[in-house]
């Protein structure tokens, strides 16, 4: 099965998913729009990275930096949205929830101003023009080869951090591991149409690692907030964080299929030095 337009269409689809979220975030009527833009921004950057042959190095680097810069202000807003959701679920005191909501409201003007500048970057026009004039052709064998190279690179980046999995007190190392799992997941999902069901278990594993470590980080960082002077709430958040880590560790230690995928040994030193 030949798919010469798969690479181009993947980039364009991710680009449209990214740009279409702008108005929803500016209006601030639905937190999901902000989350979708962050996710689609990651997918767009992954697709550009996977098929960077379409772009000269200087232009590629410029686009990556532009997309990263657009998404950066959204990160703090997403953290606050997540923290508010956690506090509501745990039925925290109203004054605590109100504090986080006020912090979120303060971020909105800056976010709206930054997103209003996207049109001036002309991302759609620049990417369309480059893809239209490119002579690079990805037939099915080329796609499979590219997919294998990119997935292997992301998987090696994850497994290189194996030791970090056994450092429950080091949120920085665990966050690095989570980012690697996230990059792997999005790369796997990008090439899933080419490999079909063969990637399902890998996608499920990387998604689970990303989620459990993300939950752990959200709970523990929130527990350290100076606003939380409620001892029982702090203890509950720490307990939830520890449970998330235990769940992650169980998932991490049951991933033999990844070893077989690229022939790497995932055994680590299991220390935090």
BAFI-3210 file (N, C-alpha, C; in Angstrom, 3 decimals, decimal comma, padded with zeros to 6 digits):
// residues 273
n [1|2|3|4|5|6|7|8|9|10|11|12|13|14|15|16|17|18|19|20|21|22|23|24|25|26|27|28|29|30|31|32|33|34|35|36|37|38|39|40|41|42|43|44|45|46|47|48|49|50|51|52|53|54|55|56|57|58|59|60|61|62|63|64|65|66|67|68|69|70|71|72|73|74|75|76|77|78|79|80|81|82|83|84|85|86|87|88|89|90|91|92|93|94|95|96|97|98|99|100|101|102|103|104|105|106|107|108|109|110|111|112|113|114|115|116|117|118|119|120|121|122|123|124|125|126|127|128|129|130|131|132|133|134|135|136|137|138|139|140|141|142|143|144|145|146|147|148|149|150|151|152|153|154|155|156|157|158|159|160|161|162|163|164|165|166|167|168|169|170|171|172|173|174|175|176|177|178|179|180|181|182|183|184|185|186|187|188|189|190|191|192|193|194|195|196|197|198|199|200|201|202|203|204|205|206|207|208|209|210|211|212|213|214|215|216|217|218|219|220|221|222|223|224|225|226|227|228|229|230|231|232|233|234|235|236|237|238|239|240|241|242|243|244|245|246|247|248|249|250|251|252|253|254|255|256|257|258|259|260|261|262|263|264|265|266|267|268|269|270|271|272|273]
n.u [000,847|000,781|001,561|002,061|001,400|001,122|002,912|002,916|000,162|-000,252|001,257|-000,165|-002,748|-002,280|-001,402|-003,748|-005,433|-004,107|-004,179|-006,905|-007,828|-007,423|-009,378|-011,217|-009,704|-009,050|-011,588|-012,087|-014,015|-014,084|-012,064|-011,006|-010,266|-007,828|-006,245|-006,425|-005,080|-002,467|-001,855|-002,216|-000,271|002,035|001,806|002,032|004,668|006,045|005,391|006,589|009,239|009,544|009,351|011,278|012,763|011,409|011,958|014,334|017,124|017,346|014,831|013,195|014,032|013,261|010,453|009,847|010,649|008,890|006,370|006,751|007,066|004,543|003,020|004,081|003,087|000,685|001,114|001,294|-001,304|-002,726|-001,765|-002,928|-005,652|-005,818|-005,114|-007,219|-009,331|-008,612|-008,782|-011,482|-012,573|-011,659|-013,046|-012,100|-011,556|-013,433|-012,080|-009,518|-009,840|-010,834|-008,598|-006,859|-008,423|-008,506|-005,841|-005,721|-007,458|-005,990|-004,011|-005,218|-005,467|-002,809|-002,433|-004,403|-003,474|-001,025|-001,839|-003,262|-001,356|-000,646|-001,516|000,145|002,429|002,073|002,003|000,477|000,520|003,296|004,080|002,394|003,323|005,947|005,567|004,118|005,904|007,878|009,983|010,323|009,492|007,550|007,171|005,552|007,568|009,567|008,258|007,866|010,525|011,345|009,555|010,405|013,009|012,534|010,846|012,493|014,521|013,153|012,356|014,790|015,611|013,802|014,334|016,937|016,646|016,003|016,952|015,846|013,289|013,258|013,449|011,669|011,584|012,665|011,451|012,212|013,782|011,884|010,037|011,469|011,591|008,877|008,405|009,918|008,472|006,123|006,933|007,616|005,104|003,550|004,995|004,716|001,930|001,715|002,789|001,121|-000,981|000,525|001,784|-000,326|-002,119|000,117|001,455|-000,109|000,138|002,493|001,817|-000,192|001,316|003,175|001,411|000,203|002,380|003,017|000,639|000,377|002,726|002,315|000,005|001,041|002,950|001,275|-000,307|001,665|003,054|000,961|000,398|002,458|001,913|001,872|-000,554|-002,148|-003,028|-004,253|-003,898|-004,857|-005,712|-003,297|-001,991|-003,654|-003,272|-000,548|-000,674|-002,195|-000,385|001,702|000,388|-000,035|002,596|003,245|001,544|002,573|005,161|004,581|003,565|005,825|007,625|006,609|007,058|008,106|007,799|008,792|011,547|011,950|011,213|013,206|015,453|016,802|018,134|016,287|017,052|018,031|020,203|018,902|019,171|019,524|021,558]
n.v [-001,198|002,056|005,206|008,043|010,623|010,655|011,719|014,512|015,063|014,389|016,320|018,634|018,128|018,086|020,681|022,179|021,278|022,422|025,244|025,778|025,894|028,340|030,506|029,487|029,401|032,068|033,126|031,740|029,914|027,227|024,993|022,781|023,474|024,786|022,684|020,984|022,510|022,541|019,809|019,335|021,050|019,736|017,401|018,498|019,485|017,071|015,804|017,523|017,156|014,420|014,379|016,125|016,460|017,859|020,490|023,162|023,350|025,773|026,976|024,979|024,869|027,412|027,318|025,322|026,612|028,764|027,527|026,294|028,561|029,712|027,867|027,846|029,819|028,615|026,492|027,010|027,868|025,536|023,902|025,181|024,859|022,087|021,748|023,101|021,440|019,115|020,012|020,636|018,103|016,873|018,280|020,647|023,466|026,455|028,935|028,189|027,057|029,298|030,982|029,720|029,877|032,626|033,117|031,839|033,403|035,753|035,093|034,995|037,410|037,768|035,363|035,544|037,779|036,843|034,685|036,021|036,896|034,880|034,684|036,431|035,051|033,400|030,604|028,555|029,246|029,221|026,562|025,118|026,042|025,092|022,303|021,880|022,466|020,641|017,900|015,594|012,254|009,991|006,781|003,628|001,726|003,596|005,103|003,206|002,671|005,234|005,580|003,523|004,372|006,828|006,097|004,297|006,040|007,717|005,798|004,863|007,187|007,218|004,751|005,149|006,603|004,829|004,376|006,555|005,856|004,732|006,632|007,986|010,305|012,280|014,562|015,972|014,240|012,245|013,727|014,258|011,668|011,269|013,167|012,054|009,696|010,809|012,001|009,687|008,408|010,173|010,009|007,302|007,250|008,885|007,308|005,153|004,591|003,446|001,197|-000,055|-002,253|-003,172|-001,399|-000,862|-001,869|-000,646|002,047|002,124|001,486|003,658|005,817|005,219|005,412|008,114|009,294|008,333|009,305|012,001|012,461|011,928|013,986|016,260|015,990|016,040|018,468|020,263|019,722|021,011|023,664|026,932|027,992|025,996|025,383|023,433|020,656|017,987|017,876|018,198|015,830|013,967|014,567|013,949|011,222|010,372|011,022|009,229|006,819|007,030|006,906|004,283|002,890|003,641|002,479|-000,234|-000,522|000,226|-001,848|-003,934|-004,251|-005,899|-006,175|-003,887|-004,157|-006,150|-004,816|-003,077|-004,428|-003,712|-003,699|-003,186|-003,166|-001,522|000,398|001,027|003,159|006,440|008,185]
n.w [000,000|-001,006|000,338|-000,393|000,384|003,083|005,042|004,472|004,806|007,453|008,841|008,034|009,026|011,785|012,083|011,471|013,534|015,632|015,136|015,104|017,687|018,791|019,005|020,844|023,183|023,606|024,092|026,409|027,396|027,711|029,329|028,055|025,494|025,752|026,679|024,441|022,537|023,511|023,334|020,562|019,642|020,510|018,983|016,441|016,503|016,812|014,400|012,558|013,320|012,758|010,009|008,980|006,717|004,839|005,268|005,290|007,566|009,090|008,766|009,786|012,506|013,293|013,056|014,955|017,312|017,300|017,610|020,074|021,665|021,473|022,873|025,441|027,416|027,965|029,608|032,440|032,870|032,296|034,344|036,561|035,951|036,189|038,899|040,153|039,415|040,808|043,480|043,644|043,315|045,635|047,429|048,660|050,895|050,351|050,179|049,426|046,888|045,603|045,616|043,737|041,459|041,100|040,485|038,044|036,489|036,323|034,527|032,039|030,341|029,335|027,980|025,985|024,572|023,587|021,939|020,028|018,336|016,657|013,987|012,647|012,262|010,124|009,827|008,586|005,849|005,304|005,879|004,173|001,684|001,645|001,748|-000,564|-002,585|-002,227|-003,187|-001,920|-001,352|000,395|000,222|001,048|002,087|002,778|004,710|006,734|007,412|008,284|010,418|012,145|012,765|014,080|016,209|017,577|018,401|020,216|022,063|023,056|024,342|026,422|027,788|028,525|030,778|032,768|035,436|036,732|037,315|039,772|041,698|043,744|045,291|043,830|041,975|039,744|038,150|037,678|036,287|033,976|032,967|032,487|030,455|028,403|028,005|027,092|024,660|023,278|023,173|021,524|019,172|018,527|018,152|015,945|013,880|013,935|012,005|009,962|011,031|012,138|014,311|015,582|017,182|019,356|022,062|022,878|022,753|024,687|026,997|027,150|027,390|029,851|031,600|031,283|032,272|034,986|036,197|035,730|037,264|039,808|040,064|039,933|042,264|044,342|043,984|044,337|046,991|048,257|048,113|049,473|050,146|051,002|054,005|055,304|057,053|056,874|054,235|052,873|053,637|052,428|049,713|049,432|049,954|047,737|045,747|046,329|045,861|043,128|042,242|043,008|041,327|038,859|039,047|039,030|036,448|035,000|035,541|034,152|031,319|029,153|026,396|025,202|025,350|023,470|021,229|020,247|020,903|023,194|026,508|029,360|031,962|034,914|037,134|039,390|041,246|042,727|042,218]
ca.u [000,000|001,569|000,974|003,028|000,987|000,889|003,732|002,399|-001,174|-000,131|001,690|-001,241|-003,845|-001,871|-001,363|-005,112|-005,900|-003,425|-004,631|-008,356|-008,134|-007,092|-010,528|-011,796|-008,870|-009,200|-012,896|-011,966|-015,288|-013,929|-010,651|-010,547|-009,652|-006,427|-005,596|-006,327|-004,057|-001,172|-001,655|-002,036|001,041|003,034|001,692|002,571|006,127|006,515|005,272|007,644|010,506|009,585|009,482|011,989|013,377|010,666|012,305|015,743|017,371|017,067|013,384|012,656|014,308|012,463|009,067|009,782|010,733|007,654|005,292|007,075|006,822|003,090|002,454|004,677|002,198|-000,466|001,479|000,899|-002,767|-003,178|-001,470|-003,946|-006,916|-005,729|-005,131|-008,581|-010,144|-008,268|-009,315|-012,932|-012,853|-011,374|-013,925|-011,265|-012,239|-013,751|-011,070|-008,372|-010,234|-010,960|-007,244|-006,353|-009,246|-008,064|-004,565|-006,016|-008,055|-004,921|-003,210|-005,965|-005,130|-001,519|-002,649|-005,173|-002,592|-000,028|-002,478|-003,704|-000,214|-000,346|-001,759|001,275|003,505|001,741|002,440|-000,252|001,021|004,696|004,158|001,751|004,199|007,094|005,129|003,660|007,038|008,880|010,065|010,526|008,375|007,575|006,317|005,328|008,827|010,256|007,530|008,169|011,907|011,359|008,857|011,263|014,120|012,049|010,352|013,662|015,207|012,363|012,368|016,112|015,613|013,049|015,007|018,158|016,261|015,477|017,287|014,980|012,030|013,403|013,774|010,364|011,717|013,258|010,423|012,852|014,135|010,651|009,420|012,236|011,124|007,522|008,512|010,403|007,334|005,183|007,478|007,476|003,682|003,088|005,667|004,027|000,592|001,866|003,041|000,194|-001,662|001,431|002,056|-001,630|-002,263|001,409|001,959|-001,105|000,620|003,510|001,092|-000,856|002,338|003,715|000,336|000,020|003,528|002,829|-000,479|000,627|003,736|001,679|-000,865|001,917|003,529|000,212|-000,675|002,739|003,314|-000,163|000,503|003,487|001,471|001,758|-001,956|-002,783|-002,692|-005,103|-002,991|-005,483|-005,714|-001,918|-001,724|-004,412|-002,606|000,691|-001,076|-002,583|000,854|002,408|-000,361|000,234|003,941|003,181|000,897|003,564|006,250|004,066|003,503|007,206|008,302|005,925|007,151|009,078|007,648|009,636|012,886|011,946|010,939|014,454|016,566|017,542|017,899|015,768|017,494|018,735|020,964|017,946|019,640|019,163|022,767]
ca.v [000,000|003,269|006,360|009,114|011,889|010,477|012,652|015,861|015,193|014,337|017,650|019,601|017,844|018,555|022,146|022,688|020,998|023,386|026,614|025,933|026,039|029,696|031,309|028,924|029,769|033,512|033,326|031,134|029,332|025,794|024,650|021,713|024,076|025,021|021,371|020,485|023,249|022,048|018,469|019,448|021,673|018,665|016,528|019,233|019,504|015,710|015,511|018,288|016,469|013,127|014,582|017,398|016,543|018,824|021,859|023,490|023,347|027,065|027,171|023,985|025,317|028,605|026,889|024,617|027,621|029,552|026,714|026,138|029,851|029,889|026,944|028,010|030,473|027,759|025,454|027,411|027,880|024,143|023,440|025,728|024,186|020,742|021,885|023,461|020,228|018,219|020,584|020,477|016,677|016,554|019,141|021,528|024,659|027,395|029,993|027,613|026,972|030,667|031,491|029,160|030,438|034,008|033,040|031,458|034,573|036,726|034,660|035,014|038,506|037,498|034,255|036,060|038,659|036,026|033,899|036,930|037,148|033,695|034,930|037,163|034,103|032,785|029,205|027,761|029,576|028,794|025,101|024,702|026,366|024,197|020,939|021,870|022,533|019,624|016,728|014,426|011,308|008,893|005,634|002,815|001,275|004,744|005,461|002,196|002,908|006,475|005,315|002,705|005,203|007,841|005,415|003,776|007,170|008,124|004,720|004,892|008,333|006,801|003,681|005,724|007,143|003,736|004,596|007,594|005,245|004,280|007,830|008,581|011,602|013,235|014,899|016,462|013,079|011,580|014,574|014,000|010,367|011,469|013,874|011,069|008,816|011,600|012,097|008,363|008,163|010,929|009,476|006,048|007,544|009,452|006,243|004,038|004,175|002,661|-000,072|-000,601|-002,710|-003,599|-000,405|-000,590|-002,123|000,356|003,294|001,980|001,572|005,021|006,671|004,921|005,990|009,560|009,674|008,081|010,248|013,308|012,521|012,023|015,329|017,223|015,855|016,418|019,904|020,943|019,542|021,920|025,046|027,633|028,332|024,837|025,270|022,366|019,510|016,744|017,940|017,928|014,400|013,235|014,785|013,169|009,821|010,155|011,047|007,967|005,766|007,190|006,385|002,816|002,418|003,811|001,511|-001,531|-000,468|000,288|-003,131|-004,936|-003,755|-006,715|-006,029|-002,794|-004,714|-006,896|-003,931|-002,575|-005,241|-003,075|-004,225|-002,101|-003,287|-000,342|000,274|001,241|004,079|007,825|008,985]
ca.w [000,000|-001,098|001,004|-000,643|000,985|004,510|005,815|004,276|005,363|008,910|009,273|007,803|009,960|013,112|012,015|011,566|014,895|016,496|014,908|015,297|019,110|019,236|019,396|022,061|024,337|023,805|024,719|027,734|027,814|027,915|029,584|027,159|024,305|026,095|026,701|023,060|021,807|023,967|022,766|019,106|019,442|020,637|017,810|015,298|016,612|016,565|012,969|011,882|013,644|012,081|008,562|008,852|005,391|004,029|005,636|005,569|009,012|009,707|008,777|010,716|013,871|013,556|013,277|016,234|018,374|017,287|018,186|021,504|022,312|021,540|023,871|026,771|028,391|028,264|030,573|033,784|032,906|032,370|035,707|037,453|035,639|036,772|040,351|040,536|039,261|041,926|044,714|043,611|043,521|047,034|048,234|049,474|051,389|049,274|050,031|048,715|045,478|045,093|045,374|042,477|040,374|040,887|039,779|036,653|035,822|036,075|033,379|030,788|029,402|028,675|027,040|024,851|023,801|022,886|020,880|018,975|017,451|015,846|012,563|012,066|011,959|008,827|009,856|007,590|004,514|005,174|005,833|002,918|000,559|001,674|001,413|-001,951|-003,504|-001,899|-004,050|-001,058|-001,458|001,368|-000,097|002,239|002,706|003,374|005,928|007,747|007,841|009,064|011,664|013,007|013,228|015,021|017,410|018,294|019,040|021,375|023,044|023,690|025,258|027,602|028,516|029,094|032,084|033,591|036,844|037,299|037,749|041,155|042,488|044,048|045,949|042,889|040,992|038,519|037,330|037,247|035,263|032,760|032,479|031,964|029,170|027,431|027,711|026,296|023,303|022,676|022,893|020,363|017,986|018,226|017,628|014,603|012,909|014,129|010,769|009,131|011,694|012,571|015,698|016,127|018,130|020,394|023,422|023,189|022,997|025,978|028,044|027,259|027,900|031,275|032,306|031,262|033,129|036,407|036,659|035,724|038,443|040,980|040,111|040,249|043,678|045,259|043,859|044,964|048,444|048,760|047,950|050,763|050,401|051,642|055,426|055,817|057,195|056,394|052,773|052,458|053,830|051,404|048,430|049,461|049,834|046,343|044,977|046,562|045,173|041,695|041,996|043,111|040,102|037,790|039,197|038,601|034,984|034,497|035,695|033,321|029,945|028,404|024,948|024,741|025,137|022,216|020,101|019,664|021,352|024,274|027,851|030,179|033,353|035,380|038,383|040,461|042,287|042,430|042,273]
c.u [000,883|000,828|001,894|002,687|000,800|001,645|003,184|001,050|-001,159|000,278|000,542|-002,405|-003,511|-001,808|-002,763|-005,700|-005,328|-004,039|-006,102|-008,742|-008,010|-008,297|-011,152|-011,018|-009,010|-010,526|-012,949|-013,295|-015,179|-012,449|-010,117|-009,867|-008,168|-005,654|-005,398|-005,245|-002,666|-000,863|-001,398|-000,717|002,160|003,010|002,257|004,098|006,726|006,460|006,310|009,007|010,638|009,843|010,200|012,704|012,661|011,184|013,811|015,927|016,979|015,559|012,714|012,835|013,463|011,010|008,902|009,793|009,458|006,506|005,506|006,752|005,324|002,514|002,943|003,749|000,993|-000,170|001,018|-000,627|-003,319|-002,916|-002,544|-005,305|-006,946|-005,814|-006,528|-009,491|-009,886|-008,898|-010,838|-013,319|-012,661|-012,198|-013,133|-012,072|-012,355|-012,665|-009,836|-008,668|-010,302|-009,598|-006,716|-007,142|-008,827|-006,734|-004,765|-006,580|-006,981|-004,090|-003,897|-005,612|-003,834|-001,683|-003,360|-004,318|-001,594|-000,654|-002,958|-002,594|000,073|-000,476|-000,572|002,449|003,305|002,203|001,783|000,318|002,443|004,821|003,537|002,663|005,381|006,703|004,726|004,825|008,089|008,820|010,316|009,291|008,562|006,622|006,254|006,627|009,584|009,588|007,846|009,581|012,001|010,708|009,732|012,402|013,665|011,559|011,521|014,405|014,467|012,384|013,708|016,207|014,863|013,833|016,347|017,902|015,700|015,745|016,330|013,687|012,068|013,849|012,491|010,436|012,252|012,266|011,021|013,198|012,884|009,928|010,138|011,813|009,739|007,555|008,977|009,287|006,305|005,658|007,343|006,029|003,236|003,753|005,022|002,667|000,658|001,990|002,083|-000,544|-000,791|001,642|000,791|-001,568|-000,933|001,945|001,032|-000,575|001,667|002,851|000,429|000,138|002,835|002,670|000,141|001,153|003,384|001,754|-000,165|001,676|003,186|000,780|-000,031|002,457|002,471|-000,158|000,408|003,070|002,197|-000,068|001,505|003,092|001,321|000,317|-002,649|-002,316|-003,576|-004,273|-003,590|-005,523|-004,322|-001,602|-002,436|-003,752|-001,307|000,379|-001,457|-001,348|001,628|001,710|-000,128|001,623|003,950|002,553|001,851|004,630|005,811|003,999|004,919|007,887|007,628|005,877|008,147|008,985|008,511|011,054|012,972|011,815|012,213|015,669|017,411|017,206|017,464|016,237|018,306|019,475|020,065|018,558|019,341|020,373|023,038]
c.v [001,249|004,433|007,564|010,428|011,798|011,516|014,075|016,049|015,159|015,688|018,648|019,383|018,341|020,078|022,736|022,452|022,008|024,779|026,824|026,167|027,482|030,458|030,809|029,310|031,253|033,825|032,735|030,585|027,846|025,454|023,584|022,271|024,323|023,710|020,835|021,206|022,799|020,688|018,547|020,136|020,650|017,759|017,210|019,229|018,122|015,382|016,287|017,619|015,164|013,281|015,900|017,534|017,531|020,247|022,038|023,635|024,655|027,311|026,206|024,439|026,529|028,230|026,182|025,617|028,456|028,790|026,530|027,429|030,122|029,074|027,211|028,702|029,617|026,757|025,791|027,420|026,467|023,567|023,915|025,079|022,797|020,799|022,230|022,237|019,252|018,717|020,460|019,027|016,282|017,403|019,993|022,747|025,711|028,450|029,486|027,547|028,355|031,264|030,999|029,685|031,876|034,048|032,709|032,635|035,588|036,373|034,913|036,168|038,267|036,400|034,748|036,950|037,856|035,263|034,778|037,210|035,982|033,972|035,617|036,242|033,414|031,327|028,376|028,001|029,046|027,281|024,570|024,909|025,398|022,779|020,840|021,805|021,457|018,454|015,450|013,538|010,176|007,800|004,730|002,289|002,416|005,179|004,490|002,405|004,159|006,269|004,541|003,537|006,183|007,207|004,890|004,880|007,594|007,050|004,659|006,044|008,007|005,792|004,123|006,254|006,082|003,945|005,586|007,003|004,843|005,416|008,567|009,961|012,685|013,533|015,394|015,305|012,371|012,405|014,385|012,676|010,492|012,162|012,917|010,112|009,529|011,722|010,770|008,110|008,887|010,465|008,161|006,311|008,127|008,343|005,067|003,641|003,314|001,266|-000,768|-001,067|-003,100|-002,637|-000,203|-000,773|-001,096|001,699|003,252|002,119|002,995|005,983|006,468|005,518|007,500|009,996|009,489|009,034|011,671|013,496|012,699|013,442|016,360|017,187|016,409|017,904|020,703|020,848|020,508|023,388|025,723|027,999|027,216|024,719|024,242|021,078|018,235|016,715|017,655|016,434|013,583|013,368|013,972|011,690|009,482|010,149|009,749|006,796|005,824|006,649|004,860|002,214|002,522|002,724|000,120|-001,604|-000,538|-001,073|-004,255|-004,468|-004,571|-006,539|-004,902|-003,280|-005,377|-005,972|-003,413|-003,333|-004,598|-003,731|-003,082|-002,174|-002,072|-000,590|000,417|002,049|005,494|008,743|009,601]
c.w [000,000|-000,450|000,837|000,041|002,494|005,336|005,706|004,968|006,888|009,470|009,159|008,759|011,365|013,171|012,180|012,954|015,882|016,364|015,261|016,757|019,596|019,769|020,691|023,303|024,634|024,491|026,127|028,256|028,145|028,124|028,634|025,912|024,548|026,096|025,285|022,279|022,229|023,348|021,262|018,776|019,550|019,406|016,568|015,337|016,348|015,072|012,160|012,106|012,869|010,584|008,270|007,510|004,475|004,213|005,777|007,079|009,685|009,824|009,756|012,158|014,243|013,846|014,623|017,397|018,449|017,944|019,679|022,267|022,460|022,702|025,288|027,766|028,789|029,374|031,987|033,924|033,023|033,754|036,679|037,210|036,276|038,290|040,860|040,472|040,413|043,221|044,779|043,898|044,981|047,994|049,221|049,910|050,286|049,078|049,290|047,219|044,857|044,769|044,030|041,278|040,071|040,147|038,307|035,867|035,461|034,847|032,037|029,854|028,643|027,632|025,791|023,959|022,974|021,717|019,735|017,961|016,496|014,359|011,885|011,714|010,607|008,743|008,762|006,192|004,307|005,056|004,548|001,723|000,495|001,257|-000,055|-002,936|-003,251|-002,875|-003,249|-001,115|-000,453|000,890|001,136|002,872|003,396|004,671|007,061|008,293|008,718|010,419|012,638|013,588|014,305|016,321|018,233|019,036|020,298|022,465|023,775|024,694|026,543|028,436|029,095|030,504|033,034|035,080|037,511|037,858|039,214|042,074|042,864|044,693|045,007|041,770|039,685|037,589|036,816|036,184|033,928|032,130|031,854|030,599|028,081|027,031|026,834|024,855|022,568|022,276|021,628|019,069|017,558|017,593|016,221|013,557|013,047|012,845|009,856|009,716|012,195|014,024|016,348|017,185|019,329|021,813|023,840|023,516|024,362|027,129|028,238|027,793|029,403|032,109|032,398|032,248|034,611|036,969|036,689|036,933|039,711|041,143|040,501|041,725|044,600|045,175|044,523|046,492|049,069|048,636|049,311|051,117|051,177|053,098|056,119|055,853|056,617|054,868|052,222|052,530|052,758|050,039|048,343|049,293|048,393|045,437|045,114|045,866|043,666|041,354|042,038|041,858|038,920|037,854|038,729|037,081|034,396|034,507|034,920|031,868|029,123|026,897|024,404|024,491|023,772|021,008|019,446|020,158|022,418|025,600|028,745|031,620|033,745|036,677|039,603|041,603|041,823|042,451|040,921]
res [x|x|x|x|x|x|x|x|x|x|x|x|x|x|x|x|x|x|x|x|x|x|x|x|x|x|x|x|x|x|x|x|x|x|x|x|x|x|x|x|x|x|x|x|x|x|x|x|x|x|x|x|x|x|x|x|x|x|x|x|x|x|x|x|x|x|x|x|x|x|x|x|x|x|x|x|x|x|x|x|x|x|x|x|x|x|x|x|x|x|x|x|x|x|x|x|x|x|x|x|x|x|x|x|x|x|x|x|x|x|x|x|x|x|x|x|x|x|x|x|x|x|x|x|x|x|x|x|x|x|x|x|x|x|x|x|x|x|x|x|x|x|x|x|x|x|x|x|x|x|x|x|x|x|x|x|x|x|x|x|x|x|x|x|x|x|x|x|x|x|x|x|x|x|x|x|x|x|x|x|x|x|x|x|x|x|x|x|x|x|x|x|x|x|x|x|x|x|x|x|x|x|x|x|x|x|x|x|x|x|x|x|x|x|x|x|x|x|x|x|x|x|x|x|x|x|x|x|x|x|x|x|x|x|x|x|x|x|x|x|x|x|x|x|x|x|x|x|x|x|x|x|x|x|x|x|x|x|x|x|x|x|x|x|x|x|x|x|x|x|x|x|x]
***
